[in-house]
Every structure is written in C-alpha cells, then in structure tokens.
Amino acid sequence: MIRNAVIASATALCAFLTAAPPATGAPGPSDGWQRVGSGVLGGVSGIALVEGAPVGEGLADAVVVRGNKGDHESRVAALRLRPGQAPAVTELPWLGVLPADLEALDAVPGRPGHYIAVTGGGDAYHIVVADGLVTVRGGPVALPGRHDGDGYGSFALHRHRSGRTFAVWATRGRGPREAVVSASSVRVGTRGPEFGMVTARQEFAVPFPNEDEVRHVSDLKVLADGTVMASSASDPSADDGPFASAVYDAGRLTVNAAHDAVLRVKPKDDLVPFALFTKRDNRKIEAIAFAPGSRAVWGTDDENDGGSVKFDAVGR
C-alpha cells in the first residue's frame, strides 16, 4: 500500500512538472546576474557544470539543485546559458521518493550525466540526469562523520592524477561556530556513493561576511590542481535580506604516499576574497562551479528574490 502511494506521488509529480513548459529566466541586468528561478522555490543551492559541454564567456550548460521540501516542488533544474540570451531553465522530474532540502551538487568525474547531490542533513544521493529526467542509483548514503544537528551546504568531487576520486564537504558553521571541512576517498558505484574513512578534517572560518549568522562555508569546489575554493554567506533569517557573500581560495587538497586525502585550509587572517558581495549587492551565494580557463559561475538562493547565476573570471 505504501509502495503504491509512493508510485502515485511520483507519477503526480512527473505530470505536474512535465505539463509546465520550460521556464525562461529574465535577461541579466547590467551587473551580470541572470535570474534562473522566481521566489522562495527558485533558489540555487548547488550547481555543477555538464561534463563535455562547451564553456566560454556567458556560455555553459549546468545542473542545479533547489533546497525545496514540498511534494510538488522542484528539486533539480537544467540550465542552458548563452551569451546575449536569457537563461533557458527546465525543471526536471524526480522519480521516486523525494529528498528534502538538496543543498549541494557536483558532477562525478569521467561519467557524464552522473552527479552526487547532498541534503542539508548530510544524505548523499547518486543521481543520473538524462532524457529530461532525474533517476536515483541506490539509496541515500550518510556523509561520514555526520552528527545530528549538523547543517551541510557544500560538496565536491576531485579526480586525482592517481586515478582515485576524493570527496570534500563541510558543515556550514554559524557565527562563532566554525565550519568543519572533511575529505575522504569515494567510489561511485551502482548502490550510491561508497565513502572511505575520513582522513582529513579541519575547522574553517572566514573574515567576511562577519555578521547576520554567517555561514562560513555555503559551498565549495576543488580545482584540477587541488585548490579548494569556498563560498560564504550571511543569512539574517529574513527572506528579503540583505545578504552578503564572498568566495575564497580556502586551501588545498593533496594526496599522501598512502593515497589518503590531506587538507590544508587557510587560517582566517590569511583569507582574501576572490569575489565579494556586500549587503548593498544583496546576494546569498550558495553554489559555485569552475571551468578551465579561470572561469567561474556563482549561484544564489536569494529567498523571496529567487535564484540567479553570474559568470565571473577568477584570476589566480
């Protein structure tokens, strides 16, 4: 009986989402931000670029997750970003039992269409995006070392030159409570992600934002050379903001002789933002992605003001 109810719910969700035409975002304003979701259900809480798709100035294909919890609310959307055009946004049906509050996303290296999505409570899902649908491989897997009450908003996958893949994630932290960044090996098989032991764990705090319940890590990604890039954001518990955000070179992921992950994150006093958005900008960055050629895409969950993305150049 329960199984039938789940199938009926999934079928209703598919009908709800597929009946609606693909959404089109508003043209970007002069500051470069482009809207890809409206209102509190349209935020961008995680983003990953589509492997193998072209990336250039104003050009990218991406998959985003939305931190929604309702039965008929979107969890995943596909973005088509082209220079001089409004973003093409397609909400994707999710078949099966819906997760609550997806907060982070990254692509599985070397497996186009495969992603790991992580909830705010620390459950990781192996999902496949193909043919306009999202399907889950295996069941949800808890991040290693997860504790009740932890909040997560970040996740990254990194393919090391040795051929091993490593996962990096962090608790958000809040105000005086620092974020905790962790790393382990990971194998993405048919039953969901299989994490190894956590071999690196360090506390991390940012100098800005420095008020309004700052989240020290709202997202992170690992560049090809092992550099760990992290975003931070203030969340004043007001759906209209004002918000503030920054993006930092947070440290480095390396691999030791035992083939274990090693993290070296920077102390607060050594951090200098690559990108900074004050309360006047009113942007809450919760998603970051990087492509070759020092190109980056920021994604926001601006609560009542929806979600937006922006291309940026990251000179390093």
Beta strands, then each sheet from edge to edge (+ up, - down):
strand 1: 23-24
strand 2: 34-37
strand 3: 46-49
strand 4: 60-65
strand 5: 76-81
strand 6: 88-92
strand 7: 102-107
strand 8: 114-119
strand 9: 123-130
strand 10: 133-142
strand 11: 152-159
strand 12: 165-171
strand 13: 179-189
strand 14: 192-204
strand 15: 214-222
strand 16: 227-234
strand 17: 244-255
strand 18: 261-265
strand 19: 273-277
strand 20: 285-291
strand 21: 295-300
strand 22: 307-313
sheet 1: 1+ 6- 5+ 4- 3+
sheet 2: 2+ 22- 21+ 20-
sheet 3: 7+ 8- 9+ 10-
sheet 4: 11+ 12- 13+ 14-
sheet 5: 15+ 16- 17+ 18-
sheet 6: 15+ 16- 17+ 19-
end
